[in-house]
Amino acid sequence: MNIRRTLFAVSVLFCSSAAAYEQPIVVSYAVQPINHFNQQLSQAQVESLKWTQAPESISAQYSGDKFALARVNNFQGKVITYSVSQQSDKHPKMLLILSMEKQKGLWTLDDAKLTWQCKNGLHFGTDRC
């Protein structure tokens, strides 16, 4: 997925959510590793584990319990999930975007990107902002 489509998807996410965001600007992402997770996902699918059956539960397995699923979109044969973490005194609100697709009956994670909310509340990026 190119950056323009991702930015549009993120804008749609926040403009249509209950959060009071007008048009967040995503400046940069930190690409997250997916190879090890895909190995676990593949093995778990062979074992028919329940969490491997839907993009929402796959996303939750990848992100862990500190993130909550905010939105799921279908785009050009892929499923894009958007998960957000809660903001705390020690950590800003983070946005995790996962892209996955199902081929021959098996899910594979294509891409994982992480960005966090800047102090001004409008920008997301990986720099100190």
C-alpha positions as CSV (number, residue, x, y, z in Angstrom):
1,M,0.0,0.0,0.0
2,N,1.5,3.4,-0.9
3,I,1.7,6.2,1.7
4,R,-1.0,8.3,0.0
5,R,-3.6,5.6,0.4
6,T,-2.5,4.9,4.0
7,L,-2.7,8.6,4.8
8,F,-6.2,8.7,3.4
9,A,-7.2,5.6,5.3
10,V,-5.9,7.1,8.6
11,S,-7.7,10.4,7.9
12,V,-10.9,8.5,7.3
13,L,-10.4,6.5,10.5
14,F,-10.1,9.6,12.7
15,C,-12.6,11.8,10.9
16,S,-15.3,9.1,11.3
17,S,-14.4,8.1,14.8
18,A,-15.8,9.5,18.0
19,A,-12.5,11.1,18.8
20,A,-12.4,14.8,18.1
21,Y,-9.9,14.7,15.3
22,E,-10.4,16.8,12.2
23,Q,-7.7,15.7,9.8
24,P,-4.6,14.2,11.5
25,I,-1.4,14.4,9.6
26,V,0.7,11.3,9.6
27,V,4.3,12.4,9.2
28,S,6.1,9.0,9.4
29,Y,5.8,5.4,10.4
30,A,8.1,2.9,12.1
31,V,7.9,-0.3,10.1
32,Q,7.4,-3.2,12.5
33,P,8.7,-6.8,12.0
34,I,6.3,-9.4,10.7
35,N,8.4,-12.4,9.7
36,H,8.4,-14.1,13.1
37,F,4.7,-13.4,13.6
38,N,3.9,-14.8,10.2
39,Q,5.7,-18.0,11.2
40,Q,3.6,-18.2,14.4
41,L,0.4,-17.4,12.4
42,S,1.2,-20.1,9.9
43,Q,1.8,-22.7,12.6
44,A,-1.3,-21.6,14.5
45,Q,-3.4,-22.0,11.3
46,V,-2.1,-25.5,10.8
47,E,-3.2,-26.2,14.4
48,S,-6.6,-24.5,13.7
49,L,-6.3,-22.1,16.6
50,K,-9.4,-19.9,16.9
51,W,-7.5,-16.5,16.8
52,T,-6.3,-17.3,13.3
53,Q,-9.8,-17.2,11.8
54,A,-10.5,-13.5,11.6
55,P,-8.5,-10.3,10.9
56,E,-9.7,-8.8,14.1
57,S,-8.4,-11.6,16.3
58,I,-5.1,-11.8,14.3
59,S,-4.7,-8.0,14.8
60,A,-5.3,-8.5,18.6
61,Q,-2.8,-11.3,18.7
62,Y,-0.1,-9.1,17.0
63,S,-0.8,-5.9,19.0
64,G,-1.4,-7.4,22.4
65,D,-3.6,-6.2,25.2
66,K,-2.4,-2.6,25.3
67,F,-4.1,-1.8,21.9
68,A,-7.8,-1.7,21.1
69,L,-9.1,-2.3,17.6
70,A,-10.5,0.9,16.2
71,R,-11.4,0.1,12.6
72,V,-11.2,-2.6,9.9
73,N,-11.2,-1.7,6.2
74,N,-11.1,-3.8,3.1
75,F,-8.9,-2.3,0.4
76,Q,-7.8,-4.0,-2.9
77,G,-8.2,-7.5,-1.6
78,K,-6.4,-6.8,1.7
79,V,-7.8,-6.2,5.2
80,I,-6.4,-3.2,7.0
81,T,-6.8,-3.0,10.8
82,Y,-6.3,0.1,12.8
83,S,-5.6,-0.3,16.6
84,V,-4.9,2.4,19.1
85,S,-3.3,2.4,22.5
86,Q,-4.4,4.5,25.4
87,Q,-2.3,7.6,26.2
88,S,-0.5,7.6,29.5
89,D,1.9,9.9,31.3
90,K,4.8,7.8,30.0
91,H,3.6,7.1,26.5
92,P,1.7,8.9,23.8
93,K,-1.3,7.4,22.1
94,M,0.0,5.0,19.4
95,L,-1.6,3.9,16.2
96,L,-0.8,0.4,14.8
97,I,-1.8,-0.3,11.2
98,L,-1.7,-3.9,10.0
99,S,-2.3,-5.1,6.4
100,M,-3.1,-8.7,5.8
101,E,-4.6,-10.9,3.1
102,K,-5.9,-14.4,2.8
103,Q,-4.5,-16.6,0.1
104,K,-5.4,-20.2,-0.4
105,G,-7.4,-20.1,2.8
106,L,-4.5,-18.9,4.9
107,W,-3.9,-15.4,6.4
108,T,-0.6,-13.6,6.1
109,L,0.4,-10.3,7.5
110,D,1.8,-8.1,4.7
111,D,2.8,-5.0,6.6
112,A,2.8,-3.5,10.1
113,K,3.3,0.2,10.8
114,L,3.4,2.1,14.1
115,T,3.2,5.8,14.7
116,W,2.3,7.9,17.7
117,Q,0.4,11.0,18.4
118,C,2.3,14.2,18.9
119,K,1.6,16.5,21.9
120,N,-0.5,18.9,19.7
121,G,-2.9,16.0,19.2
122,L,-3.1,16.6,15.4
123,H,0.0,15.0,14.1
124,F,1.3,11.4,14.2
125,G,4.9,10.6,13.6
126,T,8.0,8.8,14.8
127,D,10.0,11.9,15.7
128,R,10.0,13.7,19.0
129,C,7.1,16.1,18.3
